[in-house]
Amino acid sequence: MGWRADFRIDCAVPQVPHVGRGIQLASVPRIQTTEGIHMDVRETTLQELLGGPKQYLVPLYQRPYAWQGRQRDRLWSDILELAETRRTNPGATHFMGSLVLSTGAIVPTGMEFLVVDGQQRLTTLSILLCALRDYLRIHQKDQPMLAESIHEQYVADRFKPGDARLKLLPTQADRDAFRAVVDGAVGADSDSGVGQAYSFFRRALELADDPDDPHDIERIREAVLGGLTFVSITARDEDNVYRIFESLNNTGLRLTQGDLVRNYLFMRLGSRGESVYSSWWLPMQRRLTGDDLELIFWLDAVADEPLLKQGDIYSYQQARLAKMEDEQILEEIERFSRLSEQLAVIRDPSLEPEPALRKHLQHLAEWGSTTTVPLTLRLIARRAAGTSSAEEVAGALAAIESYIVRRTIGGRPGQGLNRTILQACGVIDDRPVDRVLLDYFSTGRKYFATDDQIRDAIRTQPFYLRGLRTQQKLILKWVQEERNPKEPVDVEKSTIEHILPQTLTPEWRAALEVDLGDDETVEEVHEQLVHQLGNLTLTGYNSELSNRSFASKQEDYRNSSYSALNQRVLEAAVWGREQIRGRGEWFADRIIEQWSGPDERIPPEATGRDWSLVHQAIMAIPAGRWSSYGDVAALIGTHPVPLGNHLSSVPVAGAHRVLQGGGTISPGFRWLEADDDRDPRAVLEMEGLQFGPNGAADESARISTAGLAELIGLVAEGFEGTDTTSDRSFLGQLATANPPSIVHGVTELFDAWKEIGGTVEYGSNREISAFMTAPRRDGAEKSHWPFTIYPISGTVEVVFQYLRDRPPFDDVALRGEFRARLNAVLGINLPAARIDKRPSFPIEVLTEPAPREQVVEALRWFVAQLPGAAAEESAA
């Protein structure tokens, strides 16, 4: 007889304020299933979970720790928002989902639990607690108990021996790395997944600590321990708990938040619902996609509640609508319908008749951040209602565009931007909106770069190493189009070209040697100049230009369509420091003219040099690796000497891994603790770094400026429509909606796809779809992607519909062959009648190794059919 999770939870949902994706359950003593299986189900906090004589064991057959940057970013963003919310609402919590546990042995030292589901979250939070402990040890030495209380109550019990002391004992593959983190030992920030997570949280805490706020780290500590809530589901028998876990994760097609709002609205309308549906709802439904219908309700809400998550749309809107009379409900539907018309214009700016408005709407649409949409929607709605003129709204949109462009150029592309933009909705009042927004962006620490700051950033900062690659290209594109609107730029077909190449050849080295100053090296000057805006242009021939000579590159630039960007390059006889700086000044003039700065009547915020980026980069250097003072200094446009002076007075974890340019330890290096007499070379060797007979560190272990930027996530290739700062992530949704076996199957598929040469890119709708994009071959006019994976719906879509106009898959016989190869896999049955559509198969197919390998083989065949594949095969 099959087991069914047919059980009843008798509890009320308490009215407790919370932040997060889920709901909160009251504590429930027990659940009884139809077959007599008993489970304890209760709401709990991290503080309660880890406190006391308990240990959580991750079974050895569980997969190793696998969280990546996206999941860590999302968790950290949620924690920061929770800590901020608890300033005014101390009872606010964030729901972290369910933990499925099985009771283990009762030993003299306490109670053991097996972690069946939730080990990734528990491991991540335990690593965060270690990072918080170590941060407090360095920065709050006057209060040592703050750090030690974290360690002894929630990380390890000093009265227990060996691994029994650990509150969490990960699976075997992660134990050495986890012990190093717990003990603060050498290699805690190793290159393992555990070490990377520890390094991430150390950097994140450094960035979050505002020197003007003495209590911000304490609020984070309280939010983590007391504000993160779980529902723990504990069974006494391991087999039973796995059955429960499988049932809880048996996902079907759930109602979306938008569905729930719609159902509530029409329930309130009663008999009038049919006429209202025809008059207002159906046109809105036809105008927008299903995701945009839900987005309307979220955009409407975040204008007043900037921290509202999309998972809380229904609870917010239902509470708001419940206070209204039935007649007002009808007015709300009419208002939502009008908002949908305005969202359609934001989605497709060509629908806007006013040229000035259309231009700024187009730029914001190209920028691709969903964060600007609520504010833009509110502005367009004011124009439609007649409360703001078209000129005022155009000025307000120009202020938004100037703000995000100048922030990006000034070196602050993402940090805090989302919150600043969303909170701007709340400052709009009866004054002219262009003046309101300019004043808002100009006040406080919003990093609206002044003209002088723009010039300084262009002269010194590595523009190429900041922000999304797509947005960098857009800034270059908009400068080009402002100078020559008749030469439109196709960003998708363009790449950013380094005129002075990233890899030096003897010819390029000689060009830099001409004007070296005292104590300068070619390598240091190259690192300072190569990624600056003055050295960058757009091209469609990046792979062909590569490291060719300057004269050879000039010939290609003469034939390109980017005449405005390349004019000064074509006029130059040589290309070195003077020419790069001169072209940088040209860029500064254009940018200052094209994007207005903050209100000059408002004095700019007084700021010194921001070293936080340097601290993050140094803390990101893993054990066994090193970087030079010049590499690190180039990250913020300074020089090695001031960097060395700074590090001599400020504690930064990992600073001993910063060496002189030749790989030697600086003669002036000293540990900050006066009584620390360790030999820095011995410490580095213990961490795994090798030194040659000449005393220089292994050059292959060096991390360049670009490598440091990649380590701390300064730059990303991005994908059109993707907002990487969003707290929504594909893997987060996948892990929330599916059991670990599916998460493992999908990540294994992605790994195999990348080995073939493909990439995975992500959309930006409510359900974050993953596009498996094939490697672009020479001669291919369009990209090819065989699959789109939907994490919540649990489907793998085969996109025949898009392949039918992409050679060679415009041949129906070839699509048929691909379909046949997939249908040979157990669990896949793609109908022949849908060879021109988008049929799908269940994501569960990917859980077992054999079917997954068959899918990978079909993908290898797919890639082999693409234009240029045969030529690459023969060349190899």
N, C-alpha and C positions, 0 to 999 in steps of 0.2 A: 504494500500500500504506500503510495507516495505521500511525502510530508508537505503540508501547506502551512504557510505563515498566516494562519487565520486566527488572529488574536485581537483583543480589545484593549484599548488604553482608556481607562476611566480617569480623566483628569481635565481640569479647566486650564485654558491658556491664560496665564496671569498678565495683567496690564503692566508689564515692566518695559521701560524704554530700552531700545537696543539699536545697535548699528550692525548691519550685516545682511547676509543673503537669506537666512532662514528664519524660523520662528523659535520661540522658547517654550519649552515644556515645563510644567510643574513637576516636582519630584513625585515619582510614582513607585510604590513599594514593589510591585511585581506585575509581570504579564504572564498569563497562562494561555498556552496554545491549545488547540483542539486535541492534541495527543499528550497533554500533560507535561510539556516541557516548560520549565520555569525559568524566567529571566528577570533580572533586576534592571529596571530602566529608571534612570534618574538624571536630572540636570546637575551639572557640576562645573567647576572652574579648574584651571590649570593648577592653581594654588592647592585646591582640595585633592586633585588627582595625585600630585607629586609629593604632597606633604605627608608626614607620618611614616611608619615603618612599612613601606610598600616598594615593590620592584616590578617593573614592566619588562617582560622578556619578549623580544621579537623572535619567533621561531626561525630556526636555521634554514628552513626551506623557503622562507619569504625572500622576495627579491631585495637586492641591496638598496641603500639610500639613493633616490633618483631625482629628487627635486632639482630643478634648474632655475635660471635667473627669473623666468617669467613668474613661476610660483612664488619665489622669494619676494619679488617686487610687489606682487599682489598682496601677500601677507603683510609686508612692512607698511604698505600704503594703508591697509585696513587698521593696523595698530596705531599709526600716527593719527589717523582720523578719529579713532576711538579715544586716544589720549586727549586730543583737542576737545572732543565732545564732552568728556568727563570733567572739563574745567567748570562748565555751567550745569552739567547733569551728572553728578557723581555715580548715579546708579546705572548709567548706560553700559551696555554690553555688546559684544560681537559674537554671533553664533558661528562656531567652527565646524558644525556638522556632528555626526555620530561617531562614537568609538565602539567597536565590537570587540569584546574581551571574553576570555575564558578563565575561570578561576583555576589557579595552579595549586602548588603545594603551600601548606601553612608551615613555615619553618620558624625556628626560634627567633630569627632576626626580623620576622614580619610575614606579610602576605605577598605571594607571587601571582601575577596575572600574565596570561599570554595575550599578545596584541594580534588579533586576527585582522582587523581593519583599522587604520588610523596611524600606522607606524611612521609614515612619512611626515605627518603633522607633528606627532609627539617628538620625533627625532629633531625636526627643524626647530621646534620651540625649545627643546633642551639645549641645542647649540646656541640659540639666541640668548638663553639665560647665562650660558658660559661667556659669551661675548659681552653681555651686560655686566657680569661680575668682573671681568678683566678690565673693562672700560672704567668702572668705578674704582678699581684698585689703583689705577694710574691717576685718574682725575679727581678723586675725592679721598685722598689719603688721610685727611683729617677725620673721616668718618669710616674707619675700616669695617665696622660691623655691617654696613650696607652691603658691601660685596660678600663678606663671609656668610651673612645670613642667607643670601641666594644660594651660595655653594652648599652649605650644610643642610639646608632645609629642602632644597628642590633639585639639587644636582647629584650630590654624593654624601654619604653618611660616614663621617670619619671614624666612627666606632665599629664599623664592619670591615672585614678583611676582603682583599682581592676584588673580584667583580661583584661580590655581594653588596659592596658599598654603593654601586651605581643605581640611581633611581630608574634609569632606563638602560637596558642592555641590548644593543642592536644586534642584527644578524652578524654571523661570523666575519663576513667580508668587510664590515665597517668597524669592527671593534678596536683595532689598533689606532685608526684615525680618530675614533670617538674618545678613546682613553687619553690621547694626546690633547684633545680639546678640553676634556674635563680636568686634566692635571696641569694645564697650561705649559705643556712640555714642548720641546723642540719639534717643529713640524706640525704644530697645531693648525697652522694655515697652509697645509700641504695642498697639493694639486688634486687630491681626492675630492669626491663630492662633498664629504663632511667638511674637509678643510676649506673648500671654496665657500660653503655656506657660512662657516665661522668668519672667514675674511670679509664676506659681504656684510655681515651684521656689524663687525667692528667698524667698517667704513661708514655704514649707514648711521651708526650712533654718533660718530664723529661729525657727520654732516647735520644731524638733527640737533646737536647740542648748541643752543643759542647762548653765547656768552652773556647776553643781557637778561637771560631768564634762568635763575638758579634752580628752578624746580622742574624743568622740562624732562630731564632724564628720570627723575623720580616719578613723574606722571606716566612715562612710558613703562617703567617697572610695575607700577600699580595696574596699568591697563593690561599688561601681559598676564600677570598673576591673577588678578581679580576680575578682569573685564572680558577675557576670552572664555566663552562657555561652550560646553559640549553636552550632548546627550550620550551617556555611557550605557551600553546594552551589554549586560554581563550574564553569561550562562555558566552552569556548573560543568557541563560536558562539552569538550572541544568539538565533537562531531555535530552536536546540536547547534552550537554557535555558528558553525560554518553554514548550516542550512538556513539559519536566520539571516546571516549576512547575504547569502545568495538571493533570498527572497526580497530583502530590503532594497537590493540593487537591481531588481528585475524591472528595468525601465520600459515604459510604454510611451505613447504620445500624450504628453501632459498638456494641460491648459496653460497657456502663457499668461503673463500678468495682464497683457492687453485683452485677452479673452475674458478674464475675470472682471475687468473694468467694464467692458462692453455688456457682459451679462447683467452686471449690477445696474447699469444705466437703463437697460430695456426692461428689467424687472420693475424698476420704479415707474416706467411709463405706462405699464399695463396695456389697456386696449388701444392707446394711441401709438403703440410701438410700430405697427406696420406702416402707417403713413409717414412717421418720422424716419423710419429705415429707408423708405423709398426716396424721400425728399433730401435727406441730409447724410445718412450713414452710407448708403450704397455709392453715391458719387465720391465720397471720401475714400471708401474701400477700393474703388476702381482707380483712384488717383494715386494711391500709394501702395507699397508692398505691405505684407503682413508685419514685417519687422518695423517698418516706419509707422504703422498704426500704433504699435506699442510705444514706439519712440515719442510719438506726439504726447502721450500721457506722461512720460518721463520728462521731456523737455518742458512741459507746462509746470511740472512740480519743482524741478531743480532751479527754476528761476527764483523761487521763494525759499527752497531748501537745498542749498548747494551741495550738501554732503549726502543727499538721498541716493541710495543704491537702486539700480534697476530692479533688484529683487524685492524692493519695498514699494514698488509703484502702486500695487493694488491697495495695500493697507493705508497708504497715504491718501490716495484719491477717494477710497471708500469712506474714510473718516471725514474728509472734507465734504463729500457729496451728501453724507448722512445728515448734515446740518441744514440742508436746503429743502425748500418746498418742492413739490412735484413740478410746478411750473418753471422753477429755476433749473430743474434737470433738463428740460427741453432747451432752455437757453444755453446750457452748458454744451449740449450736443451740437447746437448751431455754432457755438464758439470753437469747438474742436474742429468742426468741418472747415471753418474759415482759417484756422491755424494750418490745416492740411494743405490748403491752397498756397499759403505762404511758405510752408516747408517744401512744396513742389518747386517753388521758385529758387529756394536755396539749393535744392538738389540739381536743378537745371537753370542756371543763371541766364541762359538765352531767352527765357520767358520774361525777363525784366526789361521793360521798354526804356527806362532811364539809363543813358550810357554810363554816367558816373557810378550809379549804384551797381550796374551790371559788371563793371570792371572789378570793383572791390569784392562783390559776391563771387565772381569767377576766381579771383585770387584766393579767397578763403576756402572755396571748394577744392581748389588744387592743393592747398596746404594740407588738407586731409585730416584735420583734427576735429573730432566730434565735439570737443569741449567748446568750440566757438559757436556751435549751432544754437544752443538755448538763447544766448545773448543776441545773436543775429536774428533769430525768430522774434524775439521781443521787439527789436528795432523795426523790423519789417511790419509787424502787427501795428505798431504805433503809426507808421506812415499810412497803412490802410485805414486806420481809425481816424486819421486826421489830427492826431495829437502831436505829431512831429512832421515837419516838412521833408520832402525828398532831399533837399540840400542838407538839412541837419542830419538825416540818417546816413547820407553819403559821407559826411564828415565824421560821424561816429564809426562807420565801418572802416574809414581810412585810419582812424586812431587805433582800432584793433589791429589792423594790418601793420601799421608802423610799430606798434608795441611788440608784436611777436617777431617781426623781422629784426628790429634793433636788439631785442633780448638775445636772439640767436647769434647775431654778429658779435654782441658783447660778451658771449661766452656763457650765457645762462639759458640754453635752449629749452629745457624741460622742467627743471627743479621749481616746484611751486606754481607753475604756470596754470595748470588746470584749475586750482582753487581760486587763483586771482581772477581768471576769466569768468568762472561761474559766479563768484561773489559780486562781480560787476552788475549782474542783473538786479541786485538789491539796492544799488545806489541811484538808479534811474528815478527821477522825480519830475516835477513840472518844468524844470529848467530845460533849455535846449540840450538835446542828448549829446551832441558833439562836444559841447563844453563840459558836460558832466563827466563823460568818459575820459576826456583828455586830463581833467583835473584828477580823476580817480587813479589813472595809470601813473600820474606824475608824482603822487604823494606816497610817502612811506617806502619800505624796502621792496619795491616791485621790480627793480632792475630795468627801468625804462632808460636805455643808454642815451646819454647826452651826446652832442656833436663831438665834444672832446673825447669822451669815452669810446665813441665809434672810431675815431682816428687812432687812438691808442690801441684798441683791439686789433684793427687791421694791420697796424705796424708790428704788432708783437704776437698776437694769438694764432694758434694753428687752426684756422677756420675749418679745414678738412677733417679735423678730429673732433668736431662738435656737432651733435644733433643727428637727425635723419639725413641720409644721403639724398633722398628725394627732395627734401626741403632746401638743402644746400644748392641743388641743381635749380630749384625754382627761383632762388634769389638771383643766381646768375642769369637765368632766363628772363626775369622781369627787368633786370638792368639792360639786357640786350634789346628787349622789345620796347622799352621806353625810349631808347635811342633810335631804334629802327623798327617801327611797328609792322613794316611790310615784310619783315623776315621772321615769321613765327617760329618758335622753337618747339620741337617735339621732345619732351623730357624723356619719354620712354625709350627713344632711339638714341639718346645722348648719354655720354658718360663724362665724368669730370677728369680732365687731363692735367697732370703736373707738367708744366713747361720745363722747369728744372726737374729731372726725373727723380723718383724715389730711390732708385739704385744708381749710384755714381759709376760712370765709366771714366777711363783716363782722360778723355776730352773734357767731360764736364767737371772733373776734379781740377783740371788745369784752369778752367774758367773761374773757379772759386778761389784758387790760390793767389790770384792777381792782387787782391786787396785785403789779405789777411792782416788783422791787427796783432799787436803784441799778445803772446800767450794764447792766441786763437788757433784752433785746428780746423781743417776742412770739415771733419765730421761734425763738430759743434755748429759751425756756420750753416752747413747743409741741414742739420736738424732744426735750426731756428727758422730757416727760410722755406723749406720745401712745402710745408702744408699751409703757408700763409695765403690769404685771398689773392694777393698780388701775383702769385705764381700759378693760379688756377684758371682754366678756361673750360669751355664745353667743346666736345668733339664727338663725331660718330666713328672715329678711327682709333680709339685709345689703344687697342691691342697692337695695331700696326705701328703707331708712333713710338710707344714704349720708350726705350733709352736712346733713340736715334739722336743724331747731332742737331744742334739748334737750327742750322741752315736747312737741314732736311725737313724739320718740323715746320719751318716757316712756309715752305712750298705747299704743304697741306693746308695750313691756315689760310693761305691766299685763296684756296678753292672752297673753303667752308662757307656756310651761310651765317656765321657769327661775326660779321664784320666789325660791329661796335666793340665786342669783347676783345677782339684781336688786333685792333688798330695799332696800339702802342707796341705790341709784340712784333708786328710786321715792320715797324719803323726802327727797331733796335738792331744794332750791328752785332752785339753780343748779349748774353743773358746771364746776369749775376746779381749780386746784392743790390747794387744801385738801381738796376732796371726793375727788380721785383718791388723794391720800396717805392719807386716812382709810380709804378702801375697801381700799387696799393693806395697811394695818395689819390690817384684818379678814381679808384673805386670809392674811396671815402667821400670825395666830392659828389659823385653820382648818388650814393646812398643817402647822404645828408639832404640833398636836393629832392630826392624822390620820396623819402619817408620822413615826415616831420618828427621832430623830437618832442620831449616833454615840455610842459608849460614853463617858459623861462621865468615867469613871475613866482614860481614855487621853487625854493632853493633845493638843489639835489641832496639826497641823503649822503652824509659824510661817511665815506668808507675808505679804509686802508686797503692794502693788497690782500686779496682773498687767497689764503693758503689751503683752504679746505680740499680743493681738488688735488693738491700735492699730497696731503695727508692720505686721501683715499688711494691715490696711485701707489704710494709707498707701501701702505698696508696690504695692497693687492698683490705685491710681488711675492710669489710663493717660495717656500723653503727650497733651497737648491738652485735658485735663480738670482740674477742681479740686474741692476740698471745703473746708469751713470748719472752724475749730477747734471750733466748737460741734457741727457734724455728727459729727466724729470723736470728740469727747469723749463725746457721748451714747451712743456704741456700748458704752462700759464704765461709764456712769453717773458720770462725773466732769465737771469744768467746764473751760472753755477755758484758764483761767490755769494750773492745774497741768499741763495738756497741753503748753502752750507752754514751761513751765519744763523739762519732761521732754525735749522735742525739742531744747532748746538745749544739752543735754549728752550726748545719745545719738545715734549715727549711724543714720539710717533713710533708706534710698533713697527718693527721691520726696517728702521732707518739704517741699521748696520748693513743692509743689502744694497745700499746706494754707494757706489764706488767711483773712483776717478775714471776718466774716459778710457784709459788703457787697461782698466780692470784691476787696478791696485787699490789698496785701502789708503784713504787719505791720512797723511801723517798727523793731521790735526784731529782725527776722529777720537772722541771720548764718549763713553757711556754717560748718560745724564746723572746716574747715581754715583756720587763721589767715591764710594767704597767698592764699586764694581770694577774688579781688576781682571775680568776675563779678556783673553786674547780674541779680538774680533775675527781674525782669520780662523782660529780654532773653532769658534762658534759656527762660522759659515761652512767649514769643512764638515762639522758634525751634522749640519743640515743637508749635506750632500753636494755642496759646490766644490768643484775641483780647481786647483791652482797649478799652473805650470812651473817649470824650473825658474823662470824669470819673475815669479811672484805675482803673475797676472791671472785673473780668474778666467775660466773657460769662456771664450767668446761665444760659443754656441748656446750658452746658458743666459746670454744677455737679452734683456727685453727693451726694445726700442720705444721711442715716444708713441709711435702708432700702436705698438703692442700694449703699452700701458693704457692708452685710450680704449682699446678693445676690452682689456681686463675689467675696467670700471664702467663699461657700458656707455662711454661718451658718444659713440657713433654707431649707427646701424644702417644697414642697407635699406630697410623699410620696404613697404609694398603699398601700392596706390590704394588709399582708403584705410590703411592701418594706422591706428593711433597707439603707439607702443607705450605711452604713458597711461593708457587706460587700465583700470584695475581688472577688466575682463580679460581672460586669457583662454586660449584653446585648451591647454593642458589642465588648467584649473577646472574648466567646465567638464572636461573628459573625466578627471578624477572624481568630481562631485557626482556625476551622473552614472558612472560605471564602476564595476568591480575592478580590482587590481589586475586581473588577468587580461582585461580588455585594454587597460592603460599600457600594460607591458606589450601586448600585441601590436598596438598602434606605434609605440615608440620603436619597437624592433623593425616594423615596416619602414618607418621614417629613416632609421639608420641604414637599412639596406638600400633605400632609394637614394640617399646621399652618396653611398659608395658607387652607385651607378653613375652619378654625376648630377642628379636632380637636386632641386631645392624645395623647401616647404615654405609657403607664404600664407598669410592670414588675412581674412576679411575683417570687416568692422561692424557687422550687424549684431543684434542681440545674441544670437548663437554664432560663436566665432568659428567660421568654417576654415578648414585647412586645404589649400590648393597645392597639390603635388605637381610642381612645374618641372618639365623636362629640360635638360641642358639645351641652350640655344645654339644651333649649328649655323655655320656659315651658309648663307643662301636661304635660310628660313626667314620669311617675312613676318611670321606671327609665332607667338609662343604656343607650346602645346602642354596641356595638362590632362592626364588620363583620369584622375580621381579628384573629387572634392569630398572631404570627410566632415560629417556633422556630429559633434561630440554629444549633444543632448538628444537629438533625434536617434542617434545610434545607427547611422547609415553611411555607406560608402557609395557615392554617386559616380557612375561612369558617364562621362560627359560627351557622349556621341554627338549631341546637338551642336557643340562647339567645334568638335573635330571635323565635322562634315565640310567646313570651308577652309580647312588647314591641310594643305598637301603634306604627305601623300594620303592622309586619311579622308580626303574628299572622295576617295575611291571606296564605294560601299563594300566592295569585296574585302578590302583591307580591314575595315571596321568589323566586318563579319568574322574575319579570322581572329581579331582581338577578342570579340565576344565569345567565340568558340573556345579559345584558350582559357578565358575566365570561367566559362561554364563547366569546364573540366574539373574545377575545384569543388569539393564537397561543400554544399551550402549556398552555392551561387547558381542562380537560374535567371538569366537576363533574357526576356522574351525577344524573339526575332522581330516582332512588330514594333519594338521600341529602338530600332537601330539608328533612328534619327532623333531620339529623345534623350532623356537623362534617367535611365533606369538605375536602380541601386540594389545593393545586397547588404545583409546585416553585418554590422561591425564585429559581431561575435565570431565571424569566420576567421578573423585574424588572431584568435586566442591560441589556437593549436599550431605547433611548429610546422607540421606537414602541409596543411592547407595554405598557411602563410607563405611558405617557400614556393608553392605553386603560383601564388599571386605575384611574388617577386620575379619568378621566371617569366611570367606573362609581361611584366613591366620591362624586363630586360629586352624581350622581343620587341616591345613597343618602341623603346629608345633606339634599337638597332634599325628601325624603319625610317627614322627621321632623316631629312636632307643632310648630307655631309657625313653620315655615320660610316658609310663604306670607306670614304677617303680617310677618315680618322683611324679606322681599323687597319688599313694597309700601311699608313704612316707609322703606326705603332709597331 
